[in-house]
Structures are given as structure tokens and as C-alpha cells.
Amino acid sequence: MNTITVQALIAAPISKVWEYWTLPEHITQWNFAADSWHCPAASNDLVKAGEFHYTMAAKDGSFSFDFWGTYDLIEKEKLLAITIGDGRKMFVDFEISATGTLVTERFEPESQNPPELQQSGWQAILDNFKKYAEENHQQA
């Protein structure tokens, strides 16, 4: 399987990282790649065969789309195996490390955009997640 991988080491415990990744009230705070975008709505039915839906939107209202998927496997604080709405597979691994939590996303690329663009976009969202998780963990 041809996959793209992005990673971030987050200076926060795995329980908090999992919470920030899976709870809609947190997802809307970090799930975008650039400051000109936002995630105004998110829902997450975190059970096998449950769906998540994230509204990805330009802040100027010019464009939005529903990024969604279905959970194939959930191992709490360890792994999410997902079928994205367009049929591609995606995996999110959570690993405890000496300095926090390593989050690794692996996904099958789509065919409209070059793999490098997809990797940089997904990495930007993951970097946004890292910033959000670390800032909120510090305040807790």
C-alpha cells in the first residue's frame, strides 16, 4: 500500500493527547492547515463503524468541505484505523515516548494533488495539533 506519513512528538501525556485528538470541542480548535482556514464544526462517534465529520472551511466563506470517515478499529490511546469518506485508508498511532506522546498518521494519497502537497498539508494540521495540545496541557 502506498502511504504518506506525518509525525509529531507532543510534550503531553498520552491521555491528554487522545482527548485533544478525539473530542469535538478540541478538534475545532486545531483541525486546519493555515490561519485562513478553520474547523467550525466537528462530530465524532468514537466506536467501531462510527463516523467522524469535520467541517473544513475558509474563514472568508469562499470554500468548505466535510472531511469524514468511518472507524474500522479503535484501540484507546494506541490506534485509530479509519476508512476516509472517499475509500482511502488512514491510521493514527499514539505511542508513549520518554518526552511525551508520538503521534504518527499514515494515509493513502488521493490522486488530485501531488503527494508532497498532501504531506505538507497534513503535517501542517498535525503541527497545529501539537501546538494546541502542548499549550492546553501547560495550562491544565
NORHU-V506267 format. One record per residue. N is the residue number from 1. RES is the residue in one small letter. PHI is phi in whole degrees, -180 to 180 (999 if undefined). Layout:
n,res,phi
N,RES,PHI
N,RES,PHI
//
This chain:
n,res,phi
1,m,999
2,n,-78
3,t,-133
4,i,-110
5,t,-123
6,v,-130
7,q,-143
8,a,-152
9,l,-98
10,i,-109
11,a,-81
12,a,-161
13,p,-67
14,i,-58
15,s,-63
16,k,-72
17,v,-59
18,w,-59
19,e,-61
20,y,-65
21,w,-77
22,t,-108
23,l,-89
24,p,-53
25,e,-66
26,h,-91
27,i,-54
28,t,-66
29,q,-88
30,w,-131
31,n,-85
32,f,-160
33,a,-94
34,a,-142
35,d,-63
36,s,-82
37,w,-118
38,h,-153
39,c,-124
40,p,-70
41,a,-148
42,a,-149
43,s,-134
44,n,-150
45,d,-98
46,l,-81
47,v,-141
48,k,-57
49,a,73
50,g,-76
51,e,-115
52,f,-116
53,h,-138
54,y,-122
55,t,-82
56,m,-104
57,a,-145
58,a,-72
59,k,-63
60,d,-82
61,g,80
62,s,-76
63,f,-161
64,s,-155
65,f,-153
66,d,-98
67,f,-93
68,w,-143
69,g,-166
70,t,-121
71,y,-78
72,d,-91
73,l,-155
74,i,-130
75,e,-119
76,k,-50
77,e,59
78,k,-139
79,l,-153
80,l,-123
81,a,-109
82,i,-133
83,t,-105
84,i,-67
85,g,-50
86,d,-90
87,g,99
88,r,-74
89,k,-97
90,m,-144
91,f,-132
92,v,-123
93,d,-105
94,f,-120
95,e,-130
96,i,-73
97,s,-127
98,a,-63
99,t,-117
100,g,148
101,t,-130
102,l,-94
103,v,-108
104,t,-123
105,e,-109
106,r,-124
107,f,-149
108,e,-76
109,p,-71
110,e,-90
111,s,-99
112,q,-80
113,n,-121
114,p,-61
115,p,-54
116,e,-64
117,l,-68
118,q,-63
119,q,-62
120,s,-67
121,g,-66
122,w,-67
123,q,-66
124,a,-62
125,i,-65
126,l,-65
127,d,-65
128,n,-63
129,f,-61
130,k,-56
131,k,-60
132,y,-61
133,a,-63
134,e,-69
135,e,-64
136,n,-74
137,h,-66
138,q,-63
139,q,-81
140,a,-69
//
